[in-house]
């Protein structure tokens, strides 16, 4: 009830401004939500694309090592006094990725073959990574897991894929210490990295891509675009308000002032409107009404 009374007491200009402000607010909020959703989606797609590219690169290095390097070095494993780590595809992919990370802009990119029982304890899976490996084991049809994770370096987007023992030759170093090359035992000991089985998922290959900067860029872009939109909406609001005031409100006020004069008997002023729009038509109707009123008054005066 109070709101209706308040609206009725508002002048036309105030009502127009109120309506325009409501439209402005709804438009800005709607645009902001839609734009934020689009930019967040693009940012997530960007980090996912980076992670996919890197994991394909790592797999390419792994395949090259397995198919081209391992056959060349295998004959030397038993005769060489020290273990040759290059025969392990995981070692090669790790080394290549570490060289990649030497550039400052890539220092917060990470790669790890997180293993439950690794030969090299540097590959030992932490509690989070262990859950990924266990999930791959429990869900054989799951070939990829993605998500966000917070590290000491900041929030990262990770992509994980299962690593399965698919070749018998891989078990040479991981079945029992007795079957493993002596040079391997000298380098890594006989406590870890054994008991692996064919077709068993032993690791989760994980690529982590820093996401904070990408999402921060998306936020800055959102702020910039929203600032531009707010400025444009504000200018449009001011322009509409100016046009309404000049071509509607002021003309109605002139007609109102003349009508007030006519209402007290001042017939010397006409409702002047040169436009043929609705307000011009209203002014013409008032002029006809004034003429009729003037004739009526003169007839009453003559009768008196």
N, C-alpha and C positions, 0 to 999 in steps of 0.2 A: 504493500500500500504506500509506504513511504517512498519507495523507489519510483512508483508511478507518478506520485505527486511531484517529486524532484524533477523527473523527466519533463513533466508538463510545464514546469516553471522555467525550464531552460529555453533560451532563445534558439532560433534555427541554427545560427552559426555555432553555438556551443554543442548542439546536437550533432551537427555535421562533423565537428572536430572530435567528439567522443566516438562517433562511428568510425572515423578514419583511424583514430588511435587504436581502437579494438582490432580493426583489419590489419593495421601495421604490426601489432603485437602477435596476432595469430600467424601472420605471414612469416615474421621473423623466426618465431619458435618452430613452426613447421619446416621452414627452410633449413634452420640450424640442425634439427634432428635428422632430416633427410641427408643433408650434406655430411654430417658427422658419420652417419652409417656408411655412406659411399666411401669417404676417405679412410675410415677404419678398415673397410673391406679391401680397399686397394693396398693399404699398408700391410695387411696380413698376407695378401697375395704376393706382395713384393718379397717379404721375408721368406715365404714358403718357396718362391721361385729361386731365390738365392740358395736355400738349403738343398733343393732338388738338384740344382746345377752342381753344387759341391759334392753331393753324395754320388752323382754320376761320374764326376771326375775321379773321386777316390776309387770307385769300382773299376774304372778304366785302368788305373794304376795297378790295382790288385790283379785284374785279369792279365795284364801285360806281364806282370811278375810271375804269375802262375804258369802262363803258357810259354814265355820266352826266356825268362831268367832262371827259373827253377830247374829246367832241364839241363842248362849249362853248368849249374853249380852243384847239382845233386851228386855227381860222381866224386866230388871233393869233400863231401860232408864227413865221411868216415875216415878219410886220410888226413884231413886238415887238423892240426893240433888245436886250433881255436875255432869256435863255432862261427859260422858264416850267417849272420842274421838276415842277409838279403834273400835267403831261400824262403823266408816267411813273408807271404804277401802282406800280412798285417803290418810288418815292420816297414816295408817299402811305402805303403800308403801313409803310414804315420810320418815317416821322414819327409815325404813330399809335402804333406800338409803343414808340417812344422816350418819348412822353407817358405811356404805360402804365408804363414803367420808372421814371418820376420818383417814384412812391410807393416808400418805403423797402423795403416787403415784397416788391416785385417787381424790385428793382434787379439781381438776378442771373439774371433771365430774359433770353434773347437771341434775336434774330431777324436772319437774314442771308440775302440772296439771293446766295449764293456763286457768282461768275461767273468763268469762265476768262479772258475778255477783256472786262472791263467798261468802260463809259464813265467811270464814277466809280470811281477806284481804291480807294475805301473798300469797295467790293463785291468786291475781288479775293479769290479763293479761296486759302486757305492749302493746304499739302500734304495735310492730312487731307481738307479739303473738295474738293480737286481729285480725289482718289480716288473720292469719292462721285459727282461729276459724270461721271467716266469710267466708273464702274460703270453709271450710268443710261444712258449712251450705248451701252455694250456689251451691256446687258441691257434691251432695250426693254420687256419685259413686267414689269420691276420698277418698281412705282409708289410704293414707300415703303421706306425703310430706317430702322431704329431701333437704338438701342444706347446705351452709356454712353461718356462721354469726360471726360477730366480737363483742366480749364482752370485758369488762375491763380486763379480765384474758388472752385475746388473741383470736385468731380465733378458732372457734369450728365447728364441723360438727353436725348438728341436724337432728333428725328424729321425726316427729310429727304424731300422730294418733288421730282421733276424739273420744271423750268420749260422749256417748249418754245415756240418761236416758231410760233404757230398763225394769226396774222393778218398779212396783207400790210402793213397800215399800220404795224406795229411796225418794219418794216425801213426805213422812211423815215429813221430816225435812225441806222441801224446797218449799212447796205450799204456805202457809200463816203463819204468826207468831202465829195465834190462834191455828193452828194445830200442831205446832212444840213443842217439849218437853220444859218444863219450864227451865230445867237445861241448855239447849242449848241457850235459850234467855239470861240467866244470864251470860253465858260465852262469847257469840258472839254478843249479842244485837239483835234487831228486824229490823235493817235497811237493812241488806244485806243477799243474799243467798235465796231469795224467788221469787215466780213467775215461777219456773221451770215447764216444762210440759213433759209428757210422750213422748218418742221417739224424744226429742229435743236434739240437740248437744249443750252442755253447756260449754265444755272445749276442749282443745287440750293437749293431753298428750305428753310432749316433753322431749326427752333425748338428752343431748348435750355432745359430746365427744371432748376433745382437739385434734386438728389436727396439730398444728404447729410443735410439736416434731416429729410426724410421717413423715410429709413432709420434715422436716429438715433432718431426717435420710435418706429419699429417695434422697435428694439432695447430702448428704455426700457420699452415695453409688454411685450416678452418677459421682461425682467428682473422686472417687477412681477408678471406672471402666474405666472412660475416661482417667485417668492418665495412667492406665495399657495399654489401647489400644494405646494411643499416643506413649508410650514407645516402645511397640511391633512394631507398624507401623514405628517408627523412626529407630529401629534396622533393620527391614526388608529393609527399604529404603537404609540404609548404606550398608547392605550386598549386595543388588542388585547392588548398585553403584560400590562397590568394585569388584564384579564378572564381571560386564560389562567392567570396566576399565582394569581388568587383562586379561580377555579372549577375549575381542573384541577390545577395543580402543588401547591398547598397541601393539597388533599384527598388527592392521591396520597401526599404526604409523611406525612400523618396515618396513612393505611393502612399505609405502610411501617414507621413507628415501632411501631404495634401488632403488626404481623407479626413484627417483630424480638423483641418481648417474648414473643409466643406461642412463637416458635421456641426460646426458652430455658426454656419451661415455665410462663410467667406466663399463666394462663387467666382472670385477674380482669377483664380489659378487653375490651370488645366493639368490633367495627368499627362505629362509629356513623355512619350516613349516612341523612339524611332524604329525599334526592332520589331520584327514580325513574329517573334517567338511567343511562348505562353505568357510571359510577363508583359510583353507588348499588347497581347490580346486582352490581358486583365486591365491594363491601363485604358484601352479603348472602351471596354465595358464600363469602367468607372466614369469615363467622360460622358457616355450615353446616359448613365444613371444620374450624373450631375445635371446634365441638360434637362432630363425628365423632372428631376427634383426642382430645378429652377423654374420650369414652366408651371409645375404644381404650386409652388410658392407664389408666383405672380398671379395665378388664377385665384388663389385664396385671398391675396391682397385686393384684387379687383372686386371680388365678392364682398369683401369687408367694406 
